[in-house]
Amino acid sequence: MSAVEALTNSMAAQTAPDLSMESSTLCSVLPKTPRRLKTRRKSKNRSMACQKIHQGLKRKWSDVLQHGSSDYVLEGPQKRTRTLDTNESECAGSLSDTCDVDSGFSSETSPPTSGRCSPCVGVHPSMLLAIDCEMVGTGPNGQFSELARCSLVNYSGTVIYDKYVLPRRPVTDYRTQWSGIKKEHLINALSYKIARKEILQIIKGKVIIGHALHHDFAVLRIKLPRHMIRDTSFSPLLRKLYGPATRCISLKKLTSTLLNRSIQVDSTGHCPVEDALAALDLYKLVEEEWEKSLQPHLQNVAPATDTASSLEHYMQDEYWPDSLND
């Protein structure tokens, strides 16, 4: 019996290593436990979430560079504001400095050089419009000026209105040398009544920029409060930059001297879009100082005054001479 036990023990000792090897082999080939799969899924989900966050940050950073802003907001259940670090701010600033330097208008003879683009104290850019009108002569010897074309551009220099207008009376002098208006331009032109209504709707409640605006307002039969006007022909700041002058300085001379830009060089007449952009860029040259100089006056304006309604008040025909209401 002892011999049998000894033989049995010897066989068990020989098979033990084989059993341990088989056990490790089985562990390697058996499918992963649910716990392992769950851990792996969590890791994969975290990786995908990180990728989404990275893409979102990349997209937000692109928007920041496009709009020149130093702050942006992350979207999500919990919104957090992140301030760009110094290097990112410098990068965004350098890009914004190269974009929208002036109104955006340029040509071989008229490069954009105003050098200002940022809004400053006083008026929000969305409230600013530049205007220029071209007139033709009606009546005997073309003695009456009437609207024949009107152009409006916004602060960034985008043309938002540019249409030919049919005068109320027959044209006796097209003044093509200065106005650029020819007979064919007025064949399908908009009627004065409709054009005036459209223009007044656009400029309602806006601050208007232009050169010698009293001429433009006269043909449109409107009158605006002083604090709603930025007339470059009467700006002491621009006159100071220009230098000594005894008379009113023309838009062409101001633009040539201060912006190093040539306008009104075409023998076929002036372009109101070009003139409006020139006035806009002249305004931008002294925008900050101009707006600061108006602050004391603006503080005296009654807070309850509604700009839009007051503008409508000044646009009523009853406030104009009979000669202009005919």
C-alpha positions in Angstrom: 0.0 0.0 0.0 2.9 2.4 0.8 4.4 1.6 -2.6 1.1 2.6 -4.3 1.0 5.9 -2.4 4.6 6.7 -3.3 3.8 6.1 -7.0 0.7 8.3 -6.9 2.6 11.1 -5.2 5.3 10.9 -7.9 2.8 11.2 -10.7 1.1 14.2 -9.1 4.4 16.0 -8.8 5.1 15.4 -12.5 1.7 16.8 -13.7 1.6 19.9 -11.4 3.8 22.1 -13.6 1.8 21.1 -16.7 -1.5 22.1 -14.9 -0.1 25.6 -14.0 1.1 26.1 -17.5 -2.4 25.2 -18.9 -4.0 27.6 -16.4 -1.9 30.5 -17.6 -2.6 29.6 -21.2 -6.3 29.5 -20.5 -6.2 32.9 -18.9 -4.5 34.4 -21.9 -7.1 33.0 -24.4 -10.2 33.5 -22.4 -12.3 36.6 -23.3 -11.8 39.7 -21.2 -14.0 40.1 -18.2 -16.8 42.7 -18.3 -14.7 44.8 -15.8 -11.8 45.0 -18.3 -14.2 45.9 -21.2 -15.8 48.6 -19.1 -12.4 50.1 -18.2 -11.4 50.1 -21.9 -14.6 51.8 -23.0 -14.1 54.5 -20.4 -10.6 55.1 -21.7 -11.9 55.3 -25.3 -14.7 57.7 -24.3 -12.2 60.0 -22.5 -10.0 60.0 -25.7 -13.0 60.9 -27.9 -14.1 63.6 -25.4 -10.5 65.1 -25.4 -10.6 65.2 -29.2 -13.9 67.0 -29.2 -12.6 69.6 -26.7 -9.5 70.0 -28.7 -11.5 70.6 -31.9 -13.8 73.0 -30.1 -10.8 75.0 -28.7 -9.2 75.1 -32.1 -12.5 76.4 -33.6 -12.9 79.0 -30.9 -9.3 80.1 -31.4 -9.9 80.5 -35.1 -12.9 82.8 -34.3 -10.8 84.8 -31.9 -8.2 85.5 -34.6 -10.9 86.4 -37.1 -12.6 88.9 -34.8 -9.5 90.2 -33.1 -10.9 89.5 -29.6 -8.8 88.6 -26.6 -11.6 86.7 -24.7 -13.9 84.0 -25.7 -16.5 81.8 -24.1 -16.5 78.0 -24.1 -19.9 76.5 -24.9 -21.4 73.8 -22.8 -23.4 73.1 -19.6 -20.9 75.2 -17.6 -19.7 78.3 -19.5 -16.3 79.5 -18.6 -14.4 82.6 -19.9 -10.9 82.1 -20.9 -8.4 84.9 -21.3 -5.7 84.4 -23.9 -2.2 84.4 -22.7 0.4 87.0 -23.7 1.6 85.1 -26.8 -1.9 84.5 -28.1 -2.9 88.1 -27.5 0.1 89.3 -29.4 -0.7 87.0 -32.2 -4.3 88.1 -32.4 -3.2 91.7 -32.2 -0.7 91.4 -35.0 -3.4 89.8 -37.3 -6.0 92.5 -36.5 -3.5 95.2 -37.2 -3.1 93.9 -40.8 -6.8 93.7 -41.4 -9.4 96.4 -42.1 -6.9 99.2 -41.7 -9.3 101.6 -43.5 -12.5 101.4 -45.4 -11.1 98.7 -47.7 -11.4 100.7 -50.9 -8.3 100.7 -53.1 -7.2 101.2 -56.7 -4.0 101.9 -58.5 -4.5 105.6 -58.1 -6.1 105.4 -54.7 -4.4 103.1 -52.2 -5.9 102.7 -48.7 -3.7 104.4 -46.2 -5.9 105.9 -43.5 -4.3 103.7 -40.8 -7.3 103.5 -38.4 -9.8 100.7 -37.9 -10.8 100.4 -34.3 -13.8 102.1 -32.8 -13.3 104.5 -30.0 -15.2 106.4 -27.4 -18.5 108.0 -28.4 -20.2 106.2 -31.2 -20.5 102.5 -32.0 -19.3 101.7 -35.5 -22.7 100.2 -36.4 -24.1 103.7 -35.9 -21.8 105.4 -38.4 -22.6 105.8 -42.2 -20.7 107.8 -44.8 -22.7 109.4 -47.6 -22.1 111.2 -50.9 -24.6 112.5 -53.4 -24.2 113.6 -57.0 -26.4 116.2 -58.5 -27.6 117.4 -61.9 -29.1 120.7 -62.9 -32.7 121.3 -63.6 -34.7 124.5 -64.5 -33.4 127.4 -66.6 -29.6 126.9 -67.3 -29.5 124.1 -64.8 -29.7 126.5 -61.8 -31.4 124.0 -59.5 -29.5 121.1 -58.0 -31.4 117.8 -57.8 -30.3 114.3 -56.7 -29.2 112.0 -59.4 -27.1 109.4 -57.5 -26.6 108.5 -53.8 -24.0 106.2 -52.2 -23.9 105.0 -48.6 -21.1 103.0 -47.0 -20.8 101.6 -43.5 -17.9 101.9 -41.1 -16.0 98.9 -42.6 -16.3 100.5 -46.1 -19.0 98.2 -47.4 -21.3 99.8 -49.9 -24.9 99.4 -48.6 -26.6 101.7 -51.1 -25.7 103.0 -54.5 -28.5 104.0 -56.9 -29.2 106.4 -59.7 -32.2 108.7 -59.0 -34.5 110.3 -61.5 -34.9 114.0 -60.6 -38.4 115.4 -60.2 -38.0 118.0 -63.0 -36.4 117.6 -66.5 -32.6 117.7 -66.5 -31.2 120.7 -68.3 -27.5 120.2 -67.3 -26.1 116.8 -66.4 -22.9 118.3 -65.1 -21.1 115.2 -66.3 -17.7 116.7 -65.8 -18.3 116.7 -62.0 -21.3 114.4 -61.4 -20.4 111.6 -63.7 -24.1 111.4 -64.6 -25.1 110.8 -68.2 -28.5 110.6 -69.9 -28.4 106.8 -70.1 -27.8 106.5 -66.4 -31.3 108.0 -65.7 -33.3 105.9 -68.2 -34.2 103.2 -65.6 -33.4 105.2 -62.5 -35.4 105.1 -59.3 -37.9 107.8 -58.8 -36.9 110.5 -56.4 -39.8 109.8 -54.0 -38.9 106.1 -53.7 -35.2 106.7 -53.5 -35.6 109.4 -50.8 -37.8 107.0 -48.7 -35.2 104.2 -49.0 -32.3 106.5 -48.1 -34.1 108.0 -45.1 -35.0 104.6 -43.8 -31.3 103.5 -43.9 -29.9 106.7 -42.3 -32.6 106.9 -39.7 -30.9 107.2 -36.2 -27.4 107.0 -37.7 -24.5 109.4 -37.4 -23.6 110.6 -40.9 -20.1 111.2 -42.2 -19.4 113.2 -45.3 -17.8 116.3 -46.9 -19.8 119.5 -47.2 -22.9 117.6 -46.1 -25.2 120.6 -46.4 -25.3 120.0 -50.1 -26.3 116.4 -49.7 -28.9 117.2 -47.1 -30.4 119.9 -49.3 -31.1 117.6 -52.2 -32.5 115.0 -49.9 -34.6 117.6 -48.1 -33.5 116.6 -44.6 -31.8 118.3 -41.7 -30.1 116.5 -38.9 -29.1 117.6 -35.4 -25.5 118.8 -35.1 -24.5 115.9 -32.8 -25.5 113.4 -35.6 -23.2 114.9 -38.2 -19.4 114.4 -38.8 -18.6 116.9 -41.7 -15.0 116.6 -42.7 -15.1 120.0 -44.4 -15.6 121.8 -41.1 -13.3 119.7 -38.9 -10.7 121.8 -37.0 -8.7 118.6 -36.4 -8.4 117.9 -40.1 -7.6 121.5 -40.9 -4.8 121.4 -38.3 -3.3 118.3 -39.9 -3.6 119.8 -43.3 -1.8 123.0 -42.5 -2.5 126.7 -43.1 -5.5 127.3 -45.3 -7.6 130.4 -45.8 -10.6 128.7 -47.5 -12.6 125.6 -47.1 -10.4 122.6 -48.1 -11.7 120.4 -50.8 -12.2 116.7 -50.3 -9.7 116.0 -53.0 -6.9 118.1 -51.4 -7.6 116.7 -47.9 -7.5 113.1 -49.2 -4.3 113.7 -51.2 -2.4 115.4 -48.3 -3.6 113.4 -45.3 -4.3 110.0 -46.9 -1.8 110.1 -49.8 -4.7 109.0 -52.0 -5.8 110.4 -55.4 -9.5 110.8 -56.0 -11.6 112.6 -58.5 -9.0 112.1 -61.2 -11.3 110.5 -63.8 -12.3 112.9 -66.5 -15.8 111.3 -66.7 -16.7 112.7 -63.3 -16.7 112.0 -59.6 -17.6 108.6 -58.1 -19.8 109.0 -54.9 -18.6 105.7 -53.5 -15.0 106.8 -53.8 -15.9 110.2 -52.2 -17.8 108.6 -49.3 -15.0 106.3 -48.6 -12.5 109.1 -48.6 -14.6 111.1 -46.1 -14.9 108.0 -43.9 -11.1 107.5 -43.8 -10.5 111.1 -43.1 -12.9 110.8 -40.1 -11.0 107.7 -38.9 -7.8 109.7 -38.9 -9.1 111.9 -36.1 -11.9 109.8 -34.8 -10.8 109.5 -31.2 -10.1 113.2 -30.8 -13.2 114.2 -32.7 -15.5 112.0 -30.5 -13.8 113.2 -27.3 -14.3 116.8 -28.3 -18.1 116.2 -28.7 -18.5 114.6 -25.3 -19.3 117.8 -23.4 -21.9 118.7 -26.0 -23.5 115.2 -26.0 -23.8 115.4 -22.2 -26.1 118.4 -22.6 -28.4 116.5 -25.0 -31.6 115.5 -23.2 -31.3 111.8 -22.3 -35.0 111.3 -23.1 -34.5 112.4 -26.7 -35.1 109.5 -29.0 -32.6 109.8 -31.9 -34.8 108.0 -34.4 -37.9 110.0 -33.6 -36.0 113.3 -33.6 -34.5 112.5 -37.0 -38.0 111.8 -38.3 -39.0 115.2 -37.0 -36.3 116.9 -38.9 -37.2 115.0 -42.1 -40.7 116.5 -42.4 -41.2 118.6 -45.5 -42.8 121.4 -43.5 -39.3 122.4 -42.3 -38.0 123.1 -45.8 -38.3 126.1 -48.0 -41.1 126.0 -50.6 -38.6 126.0 -53.4 -37.4 122.6 -52.3 -40.8 121.1 -51.7 -42.0 121.7 -55.3 
